[in-house]
Amino acid sequence: MTVAAAKIWLKDGREKSLRRKHPWVFSGSIQRVDDAPAPGATVEIVASTGEFLALAAFSPESQIRARVWTFDRNEHIDAAWFRTRLARAIESRRKLGMLDPSGACRLVFAESDGLPGLIVDRYGDYLVCQFLSAGADAWRTVIVDSLLGLCSPRGVFERSEGGARHKEGLASERRTLTGDPPPAELEIEANGVRQVVDIAGGQKTGAYLDQQRNRWRVAAYASGAEMLDAFAYTGGFSFACLHRGAARAALIDSSADALRLAERDAVRNGVADRCRFVVASVGDELRRLKESGQRYDLVVLDPPKFVHSAEQINAGSRGYKDINRVGLQLVREGGVLATFSCSGHVDAALFQKIVAGAALDSGRTAQILERLSQPP
C-alpha cells in the first residue's frame, strides 16, 4: 500500500465527484492540507471522515489543487507505474491502427489516459511532449525515460506552453529534451497526402492532430467542388479535398508563415496549380468575397478558439455566429458547409444553436449531414 507524504482533507460532502471518478480536486473543496507538500508531490486525498479516495499530484498555485493519478490505494506512484500507464496508452493506439511509421498521432491524451496534464504527440520518428500540470512536470524525467524505452524515438521535443501551464505556476518551455533536435521541416503522410510539420515553431505541437479524421470526412463531399478553406493554416483540409477530387481550393489565413508552408505542401502533393493562397484577415476576406458575389460548392470554417473562459461565451458565440452567417452565404445552392469550434466552453448543443441562428440570419435553409468530433 502506498504511503503518501501528505494528505488533503476534503470538506464534508465534497467527495461526491471523486466517487464518480472525476480526476480533479478544486481548492474550494479542501478543508486542510497536511505537511506542506511540494508542487507535483503525490498526496493522498481523503474525505472529511478520513476515508481514502485517491492518490493525486499536488499543485499549490492552481485552482485545480490536485489531479488524480489513481483511485486504487494499492498502487504506488513511481517509475514503474508511469511506464505501465504509458505502455497502455501506446498499445491502445496500436490497436486502433494509428501507429503508421510515416504518420502522426496523439499517443497520450492527459486525463483520458490516466496521466493528468501530459500530452505526447508522435510525428514520424519524433515525440513532442507537453507537461501542463505540476504533477506531469515533476515526473518529466521518468516520463521521457519511459517513452525512450517504449518508442525508441529519434528525438523528444518539449512544447510546454500556454495558459494551462501558467495557471500551474510553471514557466513555458520549448526545447529538445533528448536525442536529435527536430528538423525545421518534418514530412509526415496520411491517406496519401504529404504534409510538412514544424515541431519547434508550429501551432500546438506542430499540427492540429484533432482534425486528421475530419479532413477525410469533409473530403468525401469534395469531388468536383470549388472549395473555400477559411482559417486554412497549412492547408490540411484543402489537400485532403484536392486529393479526393476537388477542382480548386482557395486558402485564406492571417498567417503568411502558415500559408508559405501550405504552398510548399501544395507542390509536394502535385496540386499547386489548383490552389489560391490569400493572406488576409479571414473575417474581412469572407465579407469581401460575399459582396463580390463569389460562391463555392464547399466551404470549410475552422477558426481558432473564440472562447477562452466562461466569461467569454456570449462574445465568442457572436463571433461564431458572424462567420457562420457569412460562410453560409458563400455556399452555392446544394453545397456543403463544414464548420468547427475548438472552444471547450461551447458545447455541441450550443454550437448547433449558433449555426442554426446563423442559417436563419443568412436566409439559408440547411440540413445536418454529420456531426464530427476528435478522432479516437
Residue pairs with C-beta under 8 A, 6 or more apart in sequence:
1 73
1 74
2 42
2 44
2 55
2 73
2 74
2 75
2 76
2 77
4 42
4 43
4 44
4 55
5 35
5 37
5 41
5 42
5 43
6 33
6 34
6 35
6 36
6 37
6 41
6 43
6 44
6 58
7 33
7 34
7 35
7 43
7 44
7 45
7 46
8 25
8 30
8 32
8 33
8 34
8 43
8 44
8 45
8 46
8 56
8 58
8 65
8 66
9 30
9 31
9 32
9 33
9 34
9 46
9 47
9 48
9 50
10 18
10 25
10 29
10 30
10 31
10 45
10 46
10 47
10 48
10 53
11 29
11 30
11 31
11 48
12 31
12 48
13 48
14 29
14 30
14 48
15 47
15 48
15 51
15 53
17 24
18 25
18 45
18 53
18 54
18 68
18 71
19 53
21 71
23 56
23 67
23 68
23 111
23 116
24 64
24 66
24 67
24 68
24 116
25 45
25 56
25 64
25 65
25 66
25 67
25 68
26 63
26 64
26 65
27 62
27 63
27 64
27 65
30 65
31 48
33 43
33 58
37 43
37 58
37 60
38 58
38 138
39 58
39 59
39 60
39 61
39 134
39 137
39 138
39 168
39 169
40 57
40 58
40 59
40 133
40 134
40 135
40 136
40 137
40 138
40 139
41 57
41 58
41 138
42 55
42 56
42 57
42 58
42 69
42 77
42 135
43 55
43 56
43 57
43 58
43 66
44 52
44 54
44 55
44 56
45 52
45 53
45 54
45 55
45 56
45 66
45 68
46 52
46 53
47 53
52 73
53 71
54 68
54 69
54 70
54 71
55 68
55 69
55 70
55 73
55 75
55 77
56 66
56 67
56 68
56 69
56 135
57 66
57 67
57 69
57 116
57 117
57 133
57 134
57 135
57 136
57 138
58 65
58 66
58 134
58 135
59 65
59 66
59 67
59 133
59 134
59 135
59 168
59 169
60 134
60 169
61 134
61 167
61 168
61 169
62 133
62 134
62 167
62 168
62 169
63 167
64 133
64 167
67 111
67 116
67 117
67 133
67 135
68 116
69 75
69 77
69 81
69 114
69 116
69 135
70 77
70 81
70 114
75 81
79 142
79 145
79 146
82 115
82 139
82 142
82 143
82 146
83 146
83 149
83 150
85 113
85 114
85 115
86 108
86 115
86 120
86 143
86 146
86 147
86 150
87 146
87 150
88 113
88 114
89 107
89 108
89 109
89 113
89 114
89 115
89 120
90 99
90 107
90 108
90 150
90 151
92 113
93 99
93 105
93 106
93 107
96 376
98 105
98 376
99 105
99 122
100 189
100 190
101 124
102 124
102 188
102 189
103 124
103 188
103 189
103 190
104 121
104 122
104 123
104 124
104 188
104 190
104 197
104 207
104 209
104 212
105 121
105 122
105 209
105 212
106 119
106 120
106 121
106 122
106 209
106 210
107 120
107 121
107 122
107 127
107 151
108 115
108 118
108 119
108 120
109 119
110 116
110 117
110 118
110 119
110 132
115 136
116 133
116 135
116 136
117 131
117 132
117 133
117 134
117 135
117 136
117 137
117 164
117 168
118 129
118 130
118 131
118 132
118 133
118 136
118 143
119 129
119 130
119 132
119 205
120 127
120 128
120 129
120 130
120 147
121 127
121 128
121 204
121 205
121 206
121 209
122 128
122 151
122 153
123 182
123 186
123 188
123 197
123 199
123 205
123 206
123 207
124 186
124 187
124 188
125 153
125 154
125 155
126 153
126 154
126 155
126 156
126 157
126 182
126 186
126 199
127 147
127 151
127 153
127 155
127 156
127 157
128 156
128 157
128 158
128 159
128 182
128 199
128 205
128 206
129 140
129 143
129 144
129 147
129 156
129 157
129 158
129 159
129 160
129 177
130 158
130 159
130 160
130 161
130 205
131 137
131 140
131 143
131 158
131 160
131 165
131 170
131 173
132 160
132 162
132 164
132 165
132 168
133 164
133 168
134 168
134 169
134 170
136 143
137 160
137 168
137 170
140 177
144 156
144 177
144 178
147 153
147 156
148 156
148 178
148 179
153 179
154 179
154 180
155 176
155 178
155 179
155 180
155 181
155 182
156 176
156 177
156 178
156 179
157 175
157 176
157 177
157 181
157 182
157 199
157 200
158 173
158 174
158 175
158 176
158 177
159 173
159 174
159 199
159 200
159 204
159 205
159 206
160 170
160 172
160 173
160 174
161 172
161 173
161 174
162 172
163 308
165 171
165 172
166 172
174 200
176 182
181 200
182 199
182 200
184 198
184 200
184 201
185 196
185 197
185 198
185 261
185 264
186 196
186 197
186 198
186 199
186 206
187 194
187 195
187 196
187 197
187 268
188 194
188 195
188 197
188 207
189 195
190 212
191 216
191 240
191 243
192 243
193 239
193 240
193 243
193 269
194 265
194 268
194 269
195 207
195 234
195 236
195 239
195 265
196 234
196 261
196 264
196 265
196 268
197 206
197 207
198 206
198 261
199 205
199 206
200 206
202 234
203 233
203 258
207 234
207 236
208 233
208 236
209 375
210 342
210 374
210 375
211 236
211 237
211 302
211 340
212 236
212 375
213 372
213 375
214 338
214 340
214 372
214 375
215 236
215 237
215 240
215 241
216 240
216 244
217 370
217 372
218 237
218 240
218 241
218 298
218 300
218 336
218 338
218 372
219 237
219 240
219 241
219 243
219 244
219 246
220 244
221 298
221 336
221 338
221 369
222 240
222 241
222 242
222 244
222 245
222 246
222 298
223 244
223 245
223 246
224 245
224 246
224 247
224 297
225 241
225 246
225 247
225 296
225 297
225 298
225 335
225 336
226 246
226 247
226 248
226 296
226 297
226 298
227 238
227 241
227 246
227 248
227 249
227 250
227 296
227 297
227 298
227 299
227 300
228 249
228 250
228 252
228 289
228 296
228 298
228 299
228 300
228 330
229 235
229 237
229 238
229 241
229 249
229 250
229 251
229 252
229 300
229 302
230 252
230 282
230 285
230 286
230 299
230 300
230 301
230 302
230 303
230 323
230 327
231 252
231 253
231 282
231 301
231 302
231 303
231 304
232 238
232 251
232 252
232 253
232 258
232 259
232 262
232 300
232 302
233 253
233 255
233 258
233 262
233 302
234 258
234 259
234 261
234 262
234 265
235 249
235 251
235 259
235 261
235 262
235 265
235 266
235 275
237 300
237 302
237 338
238 246
238 249
238 251
238 262
238 266
238 275
238 300
239 265
239 266
239 269
239 271
241 249
241 298
242 249
242 269
242 271
242 274
242 275
243 269
243 271
246 274
246 298
247 274
248 274
248 275
248 276
249 271
249 274
249 275
249 276
250 275
250 276
250 278
250 296
251 259
251 262
251 275
251 276
251 277
251 278
252 278
252 280
252 282
252 285
252 286
253 259
253 262
253 278
253 279
253 282
254 279
254 280
254 281
254 282
255 279
256 279
259 277
259 278
259 279
262 275
262 277
263 272
263 275
263 277
266 272
266 275
278 285
282 303
282 323
283 322
283 323
283 326
286 323
286 326
286 327
286 330
287 326
289 330
290 326
290 329
290 330
294 330
295 330
295 331
295 332
295 335
296 330
296 331
296 332
296 335
297 331
297 332
297 335
297 336
298 331
298 335
298 336
298 337
298 338
299 327
299 328
299 330
299 331
299 335
299 336
299 337
299 338
300 338
300 339
301 323
301 324
301 327
301 337
301 338
301 339
301 340
302 340
303 319
303 320
303 323
303 340
303 341
303 342
304 342
305 342
305 343
306 312
306 315
306 316
306 317
306 319
306 320
306 341
306 343
306 346
307 313
307 315
307 316
307 317
307 343
307 344
307 345
307 346
308 343
308 345
309 345
310 345
312 345
313 345
313 346
313 350
316 343
316 345
316 346
317 346
317 350
317 354
320 341
320 346
320 351
320 354
320 355
320 358
321 354
321 355
321 357
321 358
321 361
322 358
324 337
324 339
324 354
324 355
324 358
324 359
325 358
325 361
325 362
326 362
327 337
327 339
327 358
328 337
328 358
328 359
328 362
328 364
328 366
329 362
329 363
329 364
331 337
331 364
336 369
337 366
338 372
339 355
340 372
341 351
346 354
348 371
352 368
355 366
356 366
359 365
359 366
